[in-house]
Amino acid sequence: MSAILEYFTLFDFFIGAALVGIFCCGLLDRETN
């Protein structure tokens, strides 16, 4: 059970990092244009 919990925590962290990256890229694009 703890292995599944660890997997989901890592998955959530990956999704969060991806969302932050997309958000930062969007802000940079807005500033450049």
PQR file of N, CA, C, O and H, with PARSE charges and radii, in Angstrom:
ATOM      1  N   MET A   1       0.840  -1.200   0.000 -0.4000 1.5000
ATOM      2  CA  MET A   1       0.000   0.000   0.000 -0.0000 2.0000
ATOM      3  C   MET A   1       0.873   1.247   0.000  0.5500 1.7000
ATOM      4  O   MET A   1       0.586   2.210  -0.712 -0.5500 1.4000
ATOM      5  N   SER A   2       1.941   1.232   0.800 -0.4000 1.5000
ATOM      6  CA  SER A   2       2.817   2.412   0.872 -0.0000 2.0000
ATOM      7  C   SER A   2       3.516   2.622  -0.471  0.5500 1.7000
ATOM      8  O   SER A   2       3.827   3.755  -0.841 -0.5500 1.4000
ATOM      9  H   SER A   2       2.174   0.451   1.378  0.4000 1.0000
ATOM     10  N   ALA A   3       3.761   1.530  -1.200 -0.4000 1.5000
ATOM     11  CA  ALA A   3       4.406   1.648  -2.516 -0.0000 2.0000
ATOM     12  C   ALA A   3       3.472   2.388  -3.477  0.5500 1.7000
ATOM     13  O   ALA A   3       3.913   3.232  -4.257 -0.5500 1.4000
ATOM     14  H   ALA A   3       3.509   0.610  -0.899  0.4000 1.0000
ATOM     15  N   ILE A   4       2.180   2.064  -3.412 -0.4000 1.5000
ATOM     16  CA  ILE A   4       1.192   2.739  -4.273 -0.0000 2.0000
ATOM     17  C   ILE A   4       1.112   4.217  -3.894  0.5500 1.7000
ATOM     18  O   ILE A   4       1.039   5.085  -4.764 -0.5500 1.4000
ATOM     19  H   ILE A   4       1.821   1.379  -2.778  0.4000 1.0000
ATOM     20  N   LEU A   5       1.127   4.494  -2.596 -0.4000 1.5000
ATOM     21  CA  LEU A   5       1.057   5.879  -2.129 -0.0000 2.0000
ATOM     22  C   LEU A   5       2.283   6.645  -2.611  0.5500 1.7000
ATOM     23  O   LEU A   5       2.173   7.792  -3.044 -0.5500 1.4000
ATOM     24  H   LEU A   5       1.186   3.788  -1.889  0.4000 1.0000
ATOM     25  N   GLU A   6       3.448   6.011  -2.536 -0.4000 1.5000
ATOM     26  CA  GLU A   6       4.680   6.656  -3.005 -0.0000 2.0000
ATOM     27  C   GLU A   6       4.590   6.945  -4.502  0.5500 1.7000
ATOM     28  O   GLU A   6       5.005   8.009  -4.963 -0.5500 1.4000
ATOM     29  H   GLU A   6       3.538   5.079  -2.185  0.4000 1.0000
ATOM     30  N   TYR A   7       4.046   5.988  -5.257 -0.4000 1.5000
ATOM     31  CA  TYR A   7       3.928   6.155  -6.714 -0.0000 2.0000
ATOM     32  C   TYR A   7       3.029   7.346  -7.041  0.5500 1.7000
ATOM     33  O   TYR A   7       3.351   8.150  -7.916 -0.5500 1.4000
ATOM     34  H   TYR A   7       3.709   5.123  -4.883  0.4000 1.0000
ATOM     35  N   PHE A   8       1.900   7.458  -6.335 -0.4000 1.5000
ATOM     36  CA  PHE A   8       0.979   8.558  -6.604 -0.0000 2.0000
ATOM     37  C   PHE A   8       1.590   9.896  -6.206  0.5500 1.7000
ATOM     38  O   PHE A   8       1.352  10.907  -6.866 -0.5500 1.4000
ATOM     39  H   PHE A   8       1.638   6.805  -5.625  0.4000 1.0000
ATOM     40  N   THR A   9       2.376   9.911  -5.130 -0.4000 1.5000
ATOM     41  CA  THR A   9       3.022  11.159  -4.719 -0.0000 2.0000
ATOM     42  C   THR A   9       4.012  11.598  -5.789  0.5500 1.7000
ATOM     43  O   THR A   9       4.080  12.780  -6.126 -0.5500 1.4000
ATOM     44  H   THR A   9       2.570   9.089  -4.593  0.4000 1.0000
ATOM     45  N   LEU A  10       4.780  10.650  -6.325 -0.4000 1.5000
ATOM     46  CA  LEU A  10       5.742  10.967  -7.376 -0.0000 2.0000
ATOM     47  C   LEU A  10       5.002  11.430  -8.628  0.5500 1.7000
ATOM     48  O   LEU A  10       5.441  12.357  -9.309 -0.5500 1.4000
ATOM     49  H   LEU A  10       4.725   9.690  -6.051  0.4000 1.0000
ATOM     50  N   PHE A  11       3.873  10.779  -8.926 -0.4000 1.5000
ATOM     51  CA  PHE A  11       3.079  11.146 -10.102 -0.0000 2.0000
ATOM     52  C   PHE A  11       2.534  12.563  -9.947  0.5500 1.7000
ATOM     53  O   PHE A  11       2.580  13.354 -10.889 -0.5500 1.4000
ATOM     54  H   PHE A  11       3.516  10.026  -8.373  0.4000 1.0000
ATOM     55  N   ASP A  12       2.012  12.887  -8.748 -0.4000 1.5000
ATOM     56  CA  ASP A  12       1.493  14.239  -8.490 -0.0000 2.0000
ATOM     57  C   ASP A  12       2.606  15.268  -8.622  0.5500 1.7000
ATOM     58  O   ASP A  12       2.388  16.350  -9.168 -0.5500 1.4000
ATOM     59  H   ASP A  12       1.974  12.244  -7.983  0.4000 1.0000
ATOM     60  N   PHE A  13       3.791  14.945  -8.130 -0.4000 1.5000
ATOM     61  CA  PHE A  13       4.926  15.870  -8.228 -0.0000 2.0000
ATOM     62  C   PHE A  13       5.276  16.117  -9.691  0.5500 1.7000
ATOM     63  O   PHE A  13       5.573  17.248 -10.076 -0.5500 1.4000
ATOM     64  H   PHE A  13       3.969  14.067  -7.686  0.4000 1.0000
ATOM     65  N   PHE A  14       5.242  15.063 -10.507 -0.4000 1.5000
ATOM     66  CA  PHE A  14       5.557  15.190 -11.936 -0.0000 2.0000
ATOM     67  C   PHE A  14       4.528  16.079 -12.627  0.5500 1.7000
ATOM     68  O   PHE A  14       4.884  16.936 -13.435 -0.5500 1.4000
ATOM     69  H   PHE A  14       5.001  14.144 -10.194  0.4000 1.0000
ATOM     70  N   ILE A  15       3.249  15.873 -12.308 -0.4000 1.5000
ATOM     71  CA  ILE A  15       2.188  16.694 -12.911 -0.0000 2.0000
ATOM     72  C   ILE A  15       2.351  18.146 -12.476  0.5500 1.7000
ATOM     73  O   ILE A  15       2.206  19.058 -13.290 -0.5500 1.4000
ATOM     74  H   ILE A  15       2.959  15.176 -11.652  0.4000 1.0000
ATOM     75  N   GLY A  16       2.651  18.365 -11.204 -0.4000 1.5000
ATOM     76  CA  GLY A  16       2.843  19.732 -10.701 -0.0000 2.0000
ATOM     77  C   GLY A  16       4.002  20.410 -11.407  0.5500 1.7000
ATOM     78  O   GLY A  16       3.893  21.570 -11.803 -0.5500 1.4000
ATOM     79  H   GLY A  16       2.769  17.625 -10.543  0.4000 1.0000
ATOM     80  N   ALA A  17       5.112  19.700 -11.569 -0.4000 1.5000
ATOM     81  CA  ALA A  17       6.279  20.280 -12.244 -0.0000 2.0000
ATOM     82  C   ALA A  17       5.939  20.618 -13.691  0.5500 1.7000
ATOM     83  O   ALA A  17       6.356  21.659 -14.199 -0.5500 1.4000
ATOM     84  H   ALA A  17       5.201  18.758 -11.247  0.4000 1.0000
ATOM     85  N   ALA A  18       5.185  19.745 -14.357 -0.4000 1.5000
ATOM     86  CA  ALA A  18       4.803  19.993 -15.751 -0.0000 2.0000
ATOM     87  C   ALA A  18       3.906  21.225 -15.840  0.5500 1.7000
ATOM     88  O   ALA A  18       4.079  22.057 -16.731 -0.5500 1.4000
ATOM     89  H   ALA A  18       4.846  18.900 -13.944  0.4000 1.0000
ATOM     90  N   LEU A  19       2.946  21.345 -14.920 -0.4000 1.5000
ATOM     91  CA  LEU A  19       2.041  22.500 -14.932 -0.0000 2.0000
ATOM     92  C   LEU A  19       2.816  23.785 -14.692  0.5500 1.7000
ATOM     93  O   LEU A  19       2.573  24.787 -15.366 -0.5500 1.4000
ATOM     94  H   LEU A  19       2.805  20.670 -14.196  0.4000 1.0000
ATOM     95  N   VAL A  20       3.743  23.773 -13.746 -0.4000 1.5000
ATOM     96  CA  VAL A  20       4.558  24.965 -13.468 -0.0000 2.0000
ATOM     97  C   VAL A  20       5.385  25.328 -14.692  0.5500 1.7000
ATOM     98  O   VAL A  20       5.506  26.506 -15.030 -0.5500 1.4000
ATOM     99  H   VAL A  20       3.940  22.959 -13.199  0.4000 1.0000
ATOM    100  N   GLY A  21       5.955  24.327 -15.358 -0.4000 1.5000
ATOM    101  CA  GLY A  21       6.763  24.582 -16.556 -0.0000 2.0000
ATOM    102  C   GLY A  21       5.923  25.206 -17.658  0.5500 1.7000
ATOM    103  O   GLY A  21       6.348  26.170 -18.295 -0.5500 1.4000
ATOM    104  H   GLY A  21       5.856  23.371 -15.082  0.4000 1.0000
ATOM    105  N   ILE A  22       4.726  24.657 -17.889 -0.4000 1.5000
ATOM    106  CA  ILE A  22       3.837  25.202 -18.928 -0.0000 2.0000
ATOM    107  C   ILE A  22       3.433  26.629 -18.559  0.5500 1.7000
ATOM    108  O   ILE A  22       3.401  27.507 -19.422 -0.5500 1.4000
ATOM    109  H   ILE A  22       4.381  23.874 -17.372  0.4000 1.0000
ATOM    110  N   PHE A  23       3.127  26.861 -17.288 -0.4000 1.5000
ATOM    111  CA  PHE A  23       2.717  28.192 -16.833 -0.0000 2.0000
ATOM    112  C   PHE A  23       3.845  29.199 -17.047  0.5500 1.7000
ATOM    113  O   PHE A  23       3.606  30.306 -17.529 -0.5500 1.4000
ATOM    114  H   PHE A  23       3.153  26.148 -16.588  0.4000 1.0000
ATOM    115  N   CYS A  24       5.080  28.816 -16.688 -0.4000 1.5000
ATOM    116  CA  CYS A  24       6.233  29.714 -16.864 -0.0000 2.0000
ATOM    117  C   CYS A  24       6.464  29.985 -18.347  0.5500 1.7000
ATOM    118  O   CYS A  24       6.753  31.119 -18.730 -0.5500 1.4000
ATOM    119  H   CYS A  24       5.274  27.917 -16.296  0.4000 1.0000
ATOM    120  N   CYS A  25       6.340  28.961 -19.180 -0.4000 1.5000
ATOM    121  CA  CYS A  25       6.532  29.143 -20.626 -0.0000 2.0000
ATOM    122  C   CYS A  25       5.483  30.103 -21.158  0.5500 1.7000
ATOM    123  O   CYS A  25       5.791  30.940 -22.006 -0.5500 1.4000
ATOM    124  H   CYS A  25       6.105  28.040 -18.869  0.4000 1.0000
ATOM    125  N   GLY A  26       4.258  30.001 -20.680 -0.4000 1.5000
ATOM    126  CA  GLY A  26       3.186  30.895 -21.120 -0.0000 2.0000
ATOM    127  C   GLY A  26       3.490  32.334 -20.735  0.5500 1.7000
ATOM    128  O   GLY A  26       3.266  33.250 -21.526 -0.5500 1.4000
ATOM    129  H   GLY A  26       4.008  29.322 -19.990  0.4000 1.0000
ATOM    130  N   LEU A  27       4.001  32.542 -19.520 -0.4000 1.5000
ATOM    131  CA  LEU A  27       4.333  33.901 -19.083 -0.0000 2.0000
ATOM    132  C   LEU A  27       5.465  34.463 -19.931  0.5500 1.7000
ATOM    133  O   LEU A  27       5.432  35.630 -20.319 -0.5500 1.4000
ATOM    134  H   LEU A  27       4.184  31.798 -18.877  0.4000 1.0000
ATOM    135  N   LEU A  28       6.474  33.629 -20.222 -0.4000 1.5000
ATOM    136  CA  LEU A  28       7.602  34.091 -21.041 -0.0000 2.0000
ATOM    137  C   LEU A  28       7.120  34.448 -22.441  0.5500 1.7000
ATOM    138  O   LEU A  28       7.545  35.454 -23.009 -0.5500 1.4000
ATOM    139  H   LEU A  28       6.500  32.680 -19.906  0.4000 1.0000
ATOM    140  N   ASP A  29       6.235  33.629 -22.994 -0.4000 1.5000
ATOM    141  CA  ASP A  29       5.706  33.912 -24.336 -0.0000 2.0000
ATOM    142  C   ASP A  29       4.945  35.233 -24.332  0.5500 1.7000
ATOM    143  O   ASP A  29       5.063  36.026 -25.266 -0.5500 1.4000
ATOM    144  H   ASP A  29       5.889  32.812 -22.531  0.4000 1.0000
ATOM    145  N   ARG A  30       4.165  35.466 -23.283 -0.4000 1.5000
ATOM    146  CA  ARG A  30       3.377  36.696 -23.196 -0.0000 2.0000
ATOM    147  C   ARG A  30       4.304  37.910 -23.113  0.5500 1.7000
ATOM    148  O   ARG A  30       4.036  38.943 -23.728 -0.5500 1.4000
ATOM    149  H   ARG A  30       4.068  34.822 -22.524  0.4000 1.0000
ATOM    150  N   GLU A  31       5.394  37.782 -22.352 -0.4000 1.5000
ATOM    151  CA  GLU A  31       6.328  38.915 -22.208 -0.0000 2.0000
ATOM    152  C   GLU A  31       7.066  39.177 -23.514  0.5500 1.7000
ATOM    153  O   GLU A  31       7.309  40.330 -23.872 -0.5500 1.4000
ATOM    154  H   GLU A  31       5.611  36.944 -21.852  0.4000 1.0000
ATOM    155  N   THR A  32       7.423  38.107 -24.229 -0.4000 1.5000
ATOM    156  CA  THR A  32       8.186  38.273 -25.472 -0.0000 2.0000
ATOM    157  C   THR A  32       7.330  38.952 -26.538  0.5500 1.7000
ATOM    158  O   THR A  32       7.811  39.814 -27.273 -0.5500 1.4000
ATOM    159  H   THR A  32       7.225  37.171 -23.938  0.4000 1.0000
ATOM    160  N   ASN A  33       6.051  38.554 -26.618 -0.4000 1.5000
ATOM    161  CA  ASN A  33       5.208  39.122 -27.682 -0.0000 2.0000
ATOM    162  C   ASN A  33       4.878  40.548 -27.355  0.5500 1.7000
ATOM    163  O   ASN A  33       4.178  41.211 -28.121 -0.5500 1.4000
ATOM    164  H   ASN A  33       5.660  37.854 -26.021  0.4000 1.0000
TER
END
